[in-house]
Amino acid sequence: MRVITQKTVGDTSVLEVAEVATPAPGAGEVLVKVDAAGVNPVDTYIRGGGFPALGEPPFTLGWDVAGTVEQLGEGVRGFAAGDEVYGLLPFPGTGGGYAEYAVVNASDVVRRPSWLTVEQAGATPMVALTAWQALVGRGGLSAGQRVLIHAAAGGVGHVAVQIAKARGAYVIGTASAAKHDFLRSLGVDEVIDYRHQDFTEIEPVDVVLDAIGGDDAERSAKVIKPGGVLVSIIPGNPGFDVDRAVDLGIRFELFASVSASGTDLAALPQLKVQIDHVVPLADVAKAHELVESGRTTGKVVLVP
């Protein structure tokens, strides 16, 4: 099978196509013929050496996969060859999503719902599980609460918006003005052009989902009601800490890593997952360049 590999870290030129043996599923695993694989910002950080989650190269990036079950490992029940599924490979694990076939834990995949195309399903797991586990698992978001979501038109952000609305929250989102109509179409109640508006002037909120960090983390904390929570999905230094949260009378949750979970995928509400570009697997360098541009709305997806 074809995979995308890299023998060293660096710019997009290090990504190359290789031929390797198709893996076989072990006990509790399924072999999935990958029809779509999402490209996430973390992929570009690992490729470039900024986040050494996979150790030293060579390795194959990619965690989001959608496709059809090709083979069942020993003990797997509830799936059959030909089932259309999607899921997240264990993160960081060993990667392996940028390939024609991938072995996935059976407990980490679910059948693809009718409301997701295969490309959308390939784009969904990491962003949706991040949004769900951060907002619901860490933030405890519930009906009637007010939530501020930064970078609301991004990969995680536009899914987080929909999860928050489905849970009955009042949603405020920051994004450039060109993306406001898109956010309104997803149900955002208030949109803020971060380039020209000061988001600290909003009415206090119960929850902030921070995908920016730095000075904005401190500024975000100041719009949270006493007892509210700031959930950061910034790896490394989020620009905030627990001690500062105590000073302000709020809670701070650092969401350090997403967890693969078929249970959580099955709990998601119906989502509209925005695809910015669909790129052939062999043109993976272009896909990374698009993600690194910071100008995409939604997700970039690789297809065979």
C-alpha positions in Angstrom: 0.0 0.0 0.0 1.0 3.6 -0.4 1.8 5.7 2.7 3.2 9.2 3.3 6.4 9.0 5.2 9.2 11.3 6.3 12.8 10.5 7.1 13.5 13.8 8.8 11.6 16.7 10.3 11.4 19.9 8.3 9.3 21.8 5.8 6.7 20.2 3.5 9.4 18.9 1.2 10.2 16.1 3.7 6.9 14.4 3.0 7.2 11.6 0.5 5.2 8.7 -0.9 6.4 5.2 -0.1 5.2 1.6 -0.6 4.9 -0.6 2.4 3.2 -3.9 3.3 -0.5 -3.6 4.2 -0.8 -4.2 8.0 -3.0 -6.9 9.5 -5.3 -6.2 12.4 -4.6 -7.7 15.8 -7.0 -8.8 18.5 -9.6 -6.1 19.0 -8.6 -4.2 15.9 -10.1 -3.6 12.4 -8.3 -2.9 9.2 -9.8 0.1 7.5 -9.4 1.0 3.8 -8.9 4.7 4.2 -11.1 6.8 1.8 -10.5 10.1 3.6 -7.9 11.3 6.2 -8.1 14.6 7.9 -5.1 17.0 8.1 -4.9 18.8 11.5 -2.6 21.6 12.6 -0.8 19.3 15.0 0.3 17.2 12.0 2.2 20.2 10.7 3.8 20.8 14.1 5.0 17.2 14.3 6.2 17.2 10.7 8.3 20.3 11.4 9.8 19.1 14.6 8.0 21.6 16.8 6.1 18.8 18.7 8.1 15.6 18.8 5.1 13.4 19.6 6.2 10.5 17.4 9.9 10.4 18.4 12.5 10.3 15.7 11.6 9.7 12.0 10.8 7.8 9.9 7.1 7.9 10.7 3.7 8.4 9.0 1.5 11.2 10.2 -2.3 11.3 10.4 -5.0 10.3 13.0 -8.3 11.0 11.4 -9.6 8.2 9.2 -12.8 7.3 7.4 -13.4 4.4 5.1 -14.6 0.8 4.9 -13.8 -2.1 7.1 -11.5 -4.5 5.2 -10.7 -7.1 7.8 -11.6 -7.9 11.5 -9.1 -8.8 14.1 -9.7 -11.6 16.6 -12.5 -11.0 19.0 -14.1 -8.1 17.2 -17.9 -8.0 17.3 -20.4 -5.6 15.9 -18.6 -4.9 12.6 -18.4 -6.7 9.3 -16.3 -6.3 6.2 -17.7 -3.5 4.1 -19.0 -1.4 7.0 -18.5 2.3 6.5 -16.8 3.7 9.6 -14.8 6.6 10.9 -12.6 7.2 14.0 -9.4 8.5 15.5 -6.2 6.5 15.8 -4.7 6.7 19.3 -3.1 10.1 19.8 -0.2 10.5 19.8 0.3 6.7 19.4 2.2 6.0 16.2 0.2 7.9 13.7 -0.5 6.1 10.4 -3.6 7.8 9.0 -1.9 9.2 5.8 -2.1 5.8 4.1 -4.3 3.6 1.9 -5.0 1.3 4.9 -4.9 1.8 8.7 -5.3 -0.5 11.7 -7.7 1.0 14.3 -9.0 -0.2 17.6 -12.5 -1.4 17.1 -13.6 0.5 20.2 -12.4 3.7 18.6 -14.5 3.6 15.4 -18.2 3.9 14.8 -20.4 3.5 11.7 -20.4 6.7 9.5 -23.8 8.4 10.0 -25.8 9.4 6.9 -25.3 13.1 7.7 -21.6 12.9 7.1 -20.0 12.4 3.6 -16.9 10.2 3.7 -14.7 13.4 3.3 -16.5 15.1 6.2 -16.2 11.9 8.3 -12.4 11.9 7.6 -12.2 15.5 8.8 -14.3 15.0 11.9 -12.8 12.8 14.6 -9.9 14.9 16.0 -11.7 18.2 15.9 -15.1 16.8 17.2 -13.6 14.8 20.0 -11.4 17.8 21.0 -14.4 20.0 21.1 -16.6 17.5 22.9 -14.1 16.4 25.5 -13.0 20.0 26.1 -16.4 21.7 26.2 -18.5 18.9 27.8 -15.9 16.8 29.5 -13.7 19.5 31.0 -16.0 22.6 30.7 -19.2 20.9 31.8 -21.1 23.0 29.3 -24.9 22.8 29.9 -28.1 24.4 28.7 -28.6 28.1 29.4 -24.9 28.9 29.8 -23.0 31.5 27.8 -19.9 30.3 26.1 -17.2 32.3 24.2 -15.4 30.3 21.5 -12.2 31.7 20.0 -11.2 30.9 16.4 -14.8 29.9 16.0 -14.6 29.3 12.2 -11.5 27.0 12.5 -11.5 23.2 12.5 -12.2 22.8 16.2 -14.1 26.0 16.6 -16.8 25.5 14.0 -17.6 22.0 15.5 -17.5 23.4 19.1 -20.0 26.0 18.1 -22.4 23.3 16.9 -21.9 21.1 20.0 -22.6 24.2 22.2 -25.7 25.1 20.4 -27.0 21.5 20.5 -26.5 21.6 24.3 -28.6 24.7 24.6 -25.9 27.3 25.2 -25.7 30.9 24.1 -22.7 31.0 21.8 -20.3 33.9 21.1 -17.6 33.4 18.5 -14.5 35.3 17.4 -13.5 35.3 13.8 -12.5 37.7 11.0 -15.4 39.5 9.5 -15.3 37.4 6.3 -16.3 34.4 8.3 -19.2 35.9 10.2 -22.0 34.7 7.8 -20.6 31.2 8.0 -20.8 31.3 11.8 -24.3 32.7 11.8 -25.3 29.8 9.5 -24.1 27.5 12.3 -26.2 29.2 14.9 -23.7 31.5 16.6 -25.7 34.1 18.6 -23.0 36.8 18.6 -20.0 37.2 16.3 -17.0 39.3 17.1 -14.4 40.6 14.6 -11.3 40.2 16.7 -9.4 42.6 14.4 -11.7 45.5 15.1 -13.7 44.6 18.3 -12.7 44.0 21.8 -14.2 40.8 23.0 -13.6 41.8 26.6 -16.6 44.1 26.3 -19.1 41.3 26.1 -21.4 40.3 28.9 -19.8 37.8 31.3 -19.7 34.2 30.2 -19.7 30.8 32.0 -17.2 29.1 29.7 -14.4 30.1 27.4 -12.9 27.7 24.9 -9.4 29.2 24.1 -7.6 28.1 20.9 -5.4 31.2 20.8 -3.5 31.5 24.2 -0.9 34.1 24.9 -2.3 37.5 26.1 -5.8 36.5 25.0 -5.9 33.8 27.7 -5.6 36.4 30.4 -8.1 38.7 28.7 -10.5 35.9 28.2 -10.3 35.0 31.9 -11.6 38.5 32.8 -14.9 38.0 31.0 -15.7 34.8 32.9 -18.2 34.8 35.7 -17.1 33.8 39.2 -17.0 30.0 39.3 -16.8 29.8 35.5 -14.1 28.0 33.5 -11.4 28.7 31.0 -10.7 25.6 28.9 -7.5 25.9 26.9 -6.6 23.6 24.0 -3.2 25.3 23.5 -0.3 22.8 23.7 2.7 23.8 25.6 2.3 27.3 27.2 -1.3 28.4 27.2 -0.6 31.8 28.7 -2.5 31.0 31.9 -2.3 28.7 34.9 -4.3 27.4 37.8 -2.8 29.9 40.3 -4.0 32.8 38.2 -7.4 31.2 37.9 -7.7 30.9 41.7 -6.8 34.6 42.0 -9.7 35.5 39.7 -12.2 33.0 41.3 -12.6 30.9 38.2 -11.5 27.4 37.1 -8.8 26.6 34.6 -8.7 23.4 32.5 -5.7 22.6 30.2 -6.9 20.2 27.7 -3.6 18.6 26.8 -4.6 15.8 24.5 -7.6 14.3 22.7 -8.5 10.7 23.4 -9.8 8.3 20.8 -13.2 7.1 21.7 -16.0 5.5 19.7 -18.3 6.2 22.7 -17.8 9.9 22.4 -18.1 9.9 18.6 -21.5 8.1 19.0 -22.6 10.8 21.5 -22.0 13.7 19.1 -25.0 15.7 17.8 -25.6 15.9 14.1 -22.8 18.1 12.7 -22.1 20.1 9.6 -18.4 19.7 9.1 -16.9 22.3 6.7 -14.4 21.1 4.1 -12.1 23.7 2.8 -10.0 21.6 0.4 -9.9 17.9 -0.6 -6.4 17.0 -1.7 -5.0 13.8 -3.3 -2.8 11.8 -0.9 0.3 12.3 -3.2 -0.2 16.1 -2.9 0.1 16.0 0.9 2.6 18.9 0.9 -0.1 21.1 -0.6 -2.5 20.0 2.2 0.1 21.0 4.8 0.7 24.4 3.2 -3.0 25.1 3.2 -3.3 24.3 6.9 -0.2 26.3 7.8 -1.6 29.3 5.9 -4.1 30.0 8.6 -6.6 31.0 6.0 -8.7 27.9 5.8 -12.4 27.7 6.9 -13.0 24.3 8.3 -10.8 21.3 7.4 -8.4 20.0 4.7 -8.8 16.3 3.8 -6.6 13.8 2.0 -8.2 11.2 -0.4 -6.5 8.3 -2.2 
